[in-house]
Amino acid sequence: MQYITRLLFGISLLISAHAEEYRMMVPFPPGNQTDIVARMLQSSVDRNTQDHIIIENMPGAETAVGATHFRNNKNIDVIVGSGSQTIFNPLLKDNLQYTDADFDHVIYIGTSVGLWIVRADSKIRTPHDLLVNMPDLVGGYSHSYNYNALALAKEKTLKPITIVPYKGTNEIIVDLLNGTLPIAVVALNSNLIQMVKTGKIHIIGNTYKNDITVDDIFIPSANRQLGITQFTGFLSLDLQPQMRPERAERLKKILWDAVRDPQTAEGLRNLYLLPDATNDVKAINNYYDNYRIKVKQFLAK
């Protein structure tokens, strides 16, 4: 019995010696949709491997604070964030000078659908109402969602609008309900759907290319109905480019396994992220390149 105990103890030490600890940057506050995804991945790694992920939240400046810290701190192994914001689009904040060399694109998690929302008592009920009754202020927290509002004003030659930046959906909804904000473009999530069902919020449309139905609620594509340029968000995982090859390969595998974990997949569906995850680096790079071209063309108009 004593021999078996020592053997098991020795095996546990051997396993522990080979376990790895990784640091993950989330450039958003705790409770944000991206933060929830990061913690799903952390939980999957803890359940299925001997390795462990430590999450570090660093919100601010539309992900620029976290992205800059990640780029300059080689002790942080991976960053999870919105590819439609500063991290993968130096065009959006030219002075930060981010390049592909600063981030090793390894996993595309999924597309995040944006929604145009108003108070339930708003006179704006459909996408076409915006053509004659576009508010001066539009709340938002993601560059991609904001661009849908800017595209509407620009491409339909409406009056200029001001984007009011927020850190997350909850803050936007509070100001929307108290009348500070007339309209906003936010990420689709379960809390928002519950507010729609209780009659507090009305969804005008979505920023995706197609109409969608969520929990029996029909949501038309505002961009398609209005004939304007469509910008959606997406979530991705990037590694430090200078990471040791063997460490990078191991981390890529455990992250990809975590993304494909059935519990993670269920969690992503509950967050209403479209399930198009891939670890095909060529496809991911093509996606980013096409997005940059689209943004550049839009800004040049």
C-alpha positions in Angstrom: 0.0 0.0 0.0 2.8 2.4 0.9 4.5 1.5 -2.4 1.4 2.4 -4.4 1.0 5.7 -2.5 4.6 6.7 -3.3 4.0 5.6 -7.0 0.9 7.7 -7.3 2.7 10.7 -5.6 5.6 10.3 -8.0 3.2 10.3 -11.0 1.4 13.4 -9.7 4.7 15.2 -9.4 5.7 14.1 -13.0 2.4 15.4 -14.4 2.6 18.6 -12.4 6.1 19.2 -13.7 4.9 19.0 -17.3 1.8 21.3 -16.7 2.0 24.7 -18.3 0.6 28.0 -17.1 -0.5 30.6 -19.6 -1.5 34.2 -19.3 -4.5 35.5 -21.4 -5.2 39.1 -22.0 -8.8 40.3 -22.2 -8.9 44.0 -23.3 -12.4 44.3 -21.9 -13.9 44.6 -18.3 -15.1 41.5 -16.4 -18.6 40.4 -17.5 -18.2 41.7 -21.0 -19.2 39.2 -23.8 -15.5 38.7 -24.7 -14.6 38.2 -21.1 -17.3 35.5 -20.7 -15.8 33.7 -23.8 -12.3 33.9 -22.3 -13.6 32.3 -19.0 -15.3 29.5 -21.0 -12.0 28.7 -22.6 -10.3 28.9 -19.2 -12.8 26.5 -17.7 -12.4 24.0 -20.6 -8.6 24.0 -20.2 -8.9 23.4 -16.4 -11.4 20.5 -17.0 -9.6 18.8 -19.8 -5.9 19.4 -19.3 -3.3 19.7 -16.6 -2.5 23.2 -17.9 -4.0 26.4 -16.5 -4.9 29.8 -18.0 -4.7 33.0 -15.9 -7.0 35.8 -17.2 -5.9 39.4 -17.0 -8.5 42.1 -17.8 -7.3 45.4 -19.1 -10.1 47.5 -20.6 -9.8 51.0 -22.1 -9.6 53.0 -25.3 -11.6 50.6 -27.4 -9.1 47.7 -26.6 -6.0 49.8 -27.3 -4.8 49.7 -23.6 -4.9 45.9 -23.5 -3.6 45.5 -27.0 -0.6 47.7 -26.3 0.2 46.0 -23.0 0.0 42.6 -24.8 2.3 43.8 -27.6 4.9 45.2 -25.1 4.7 42.4 -22.5 6.1 39.1 -23.7 4.9 37.4 -20.4 1.3 37.5 -21.7 0.9 34.5 -24.1 -2.5 35.1 -25.8 -5.1 37.8 -26.3 -8.7 37.2 -26.9 -10.6 40.2 -28.3 -12.8 41.7 -31.0 -11.0 41.5 -34.3 -13.1 44.4 -35.5 -11.5 46.8 -33.1 -8.0 48.2 -32.6 -6.2 44.9 -32.2 -6.5 43.8 -35.8 -7.4 47.1 -37.5 -4.6 49.7 -37.4 -6.7 51.6 -39.9 -9.1 52.5 -37.0 -6.4 54.2 -34.9 -3.4 55.0 -37.2 -1.4 56.6 -34.5 -1.1 53.2 -32.6 0.7 51.6 -35.6 -0.4 48.0 -34.9 0.7 45.5 -37.6 0.2 41.8 -38.2 3.7 41.2 -36.8 2.4 42.3 -33.4 -0.2 39.5 -33.2 0.0 35.8 -34.3 -3.5 35.1 -35.6 -4.3 31.5 -34.7 -8.0 31.0 -34.0 -11.1 32.7 -35.4 -13.9 32.0 -32.8 -17.0 33.5 -34.3 -19.0 36.4 -35.6 -20.8 38.7 -33.2 -24.1 40.1 -34.4 -24.8 43.8 -33.7 -28.3 45.1 -33.0 -29.9 48.5 -33.5 -31.9 49.1 -30.3 -34.3 51.8 -28.9 -36.6 52.2 -25.9 -39.9 50.4 -26.4 -41.8 53.7 -26.5 -39.6 55.1 -29.3 -41.2 56.4 -32.5 -38.4 54.6 -34.4 -39.8 51.1 -35.1 -38.2 49.9 -38.4 -34.9 50.5 -40.2 -36.6 52.8 -42.7 -37.7 55.1 -39.9 -34.0 56.0 -39.5 -34.0 57.7 -42.9 -36.4 60.4 -41.7 -35.8 60.3 -37.9 -32.2 59.6 -37.3 -31.1 60.8 -33.8 -28.1 63.0 -33.4 -26.5 60.7 -30.8 -25.9 56.9 -31.3 -24.4 54.8 -28.4 -21.9 52.1 -29.2 -18.7 50.4 -27.9 -17.3 48.5 -30.9 -15.9 50.2 -34.0 -17.6 47.7 -36.3 -21.0 48.4 -34.9 -20.4 52.1 -34.9 -19.5 52.0 -38.6 -23.0 50.8 -39.4 -24.4 54.0 -38.0 -21.8 56.1 -39.7 -22.4 54.3 -43.0 -26.1 55.1 -42.8 -25.5 58.8 -42.2 -22.8 58.9 -44.9 -24.3 56.8 -47.6 -27.8 58.2 -47.3 -26.5 61.7 -46.9 -28.3 62.2 -43.6 -27.4 64.8 -41.0 -24.0 64.2 -39.2 -24.3 61.9 -36.1 -22.2 61.6 -33.0 -21.1 58.2 -31.7 -21.1 58.1 -27.9 -18.5 55.5 -26.8 -19.3 53.0 -24.0 -17.4 50.2 -22.3 -20.2 47.6 -22.7 -23.8 46.8 -23.4 -25.1 47.2 -19.8 -24.0 50.8 -19.6 -25.6 51.6 -22.9 -28.9 50.0 -21.9 -29.0 52.0 -18.6 -28.7 55.3 -20.5 -31.1 54.1 -23.2 -33.8 53.3 -20.5 -33.3 56.6 -18.6 -33.6 58.7 -21.8 -30.0 59.9 -22.0 -29.5 58.0 -25.2 -32.1 57.7 -28.1 -30.6 54.7 -29.9 -27.6 52.4 -29.8 -25.9 49.6 -31.7 -24.8 46.8 -29.4 -23.9 43.1 -29.3 -26.7 40.6 -29.2 -26.9 38.7 -25.9 -29.4 36.8 -23.7 -30.0 39.7 -21.3 -31.0 42.0 -24.1 -33.5 39.4 -25.5 -35.1 39.1 -22.1 -35.5 42.9 -22.0 -37.2 42.8 -25.4 -39.6 40.1 -24.1 -40.5 42.2 -21.1 -41.2 45.2 -23.3 -38.4 47.5 -22.2 -36.3 47.4 -25.4 -37.3 47.3 -29.1 -34.9 45.9 -31.7 -35.0 47.8 -35.0 -32.7 45.4 -36.9 -29.4 43.7 -37.0 -26.0 44.6 -38.6 -25.6 41.1 -40.2 -26.1 40.4 -43.9 -29.2 38.3 -43.2 -32.4 38.5 -41.2 -32.2 36.4 -38.0 -34.7 34.9 -35.6 -33.7 34.7 -31.9 -36.0 33.1 -29.4 -39.0 33.6 -31.8 -38.1 37.3 -32.2 -37.7 38.2 -35.9 -34.9 40.7 -36.4 -34.5 42.0 -40.0 -31.1 43.0 -41.5 -31.1 46.8 -41.2 -28.1 47.0 -43.5 -29.7 45.0 -46.2 -33.0 46.8 -45.9 -31.3 50.2 -46.1 -28.8 49.2 -48.7 -25.7 50.4 -46.7 -22.3 48.9 -46.0 -22.4 46.1 -43.4 -19.9 45.8 -40.6 -20.0 42.9 -38.1 -17.8 42.1 -35.2 -15.9 38.9 -34.5 -13.8 37.3 -31.8 -10.3 35.8 -32.2 -7.4 34.4 -30.4 -3.8 35.6 -31.0 -0.5 34.5 -29.6 2.7 36.4 -29.0 4.7 36.1 -32.2 7.9 35.7 -30.3 6.7 32.7 -28.3 8.9 29.6 -28.3 7.7 27.3 -31.1 7.1 24.3 -28.9 5.2 26.4 -26.3 3.2 28.0 -29.1 2.2 24.7 -30.6 1.1 23.3 -27.3 -1.0 26.5 -26.5 -2.6 26.5 -30.0 -3.7 22.9 -29.5 -5.2 23.4 -26.0 -7.0 26.6 -27.1 -8.4 25.0 -30.2 -9.6 22.0 -28.2 -11.2 24.4 -25.7 -13.0 26.2 -28.6 -14.3 22.9 -29.9 -15.3 21.7 -26.4 -19.1 20.9 -26.4 -19.6 23.0 -23.3 -17.8 26.0 -24.9 -19.9 25.5 -28.1 -23.1 25.6 -26.0 -21.9 28.7 -24.2 -21.1 30.5 -27.5 -24.6 29.7 -28.8 -26.1 31.2 -25.6 -24.1 34.3 -26.3 -25.4 34.3 -29.9 -22.0 34.1 -31.6 -22.3 32.6 -35.1 -20.5 29.3 -35.1 -17.8 29.7 -37.7 -14.7 28.9 -35.7 -11.6 27.9 -37.5 -7.8 27.5 -36.9 -7.0 27.7 -40.6 -4.4 30.5 -40.4 -4.6 31.3 -44.2 -8.4 31.7 -44.0 -8.1 33.8 -40.9 -5.5 36.1 -42.5 -7.7 36.4 -45.6 -10.6 37.4 -43.4 -8.6 40.2 -41.8 -7.2 41.4 -45.1 -10.6 41.6 -46.6 -12.0 43.4 -43.6 -9.1 46.0 -43.7 -9.8 46.6 -47.4 -13.5 47.1 -46.7 -12.8 49.6 -43.9 -10.2 51.4 -46.0 -12.7 51.8 -48.8 -15.4 53.0 -46.5 -13.1 55.6 -44.9 -12.0 56.8 -48.3 -15.5 57.6 -49.5 
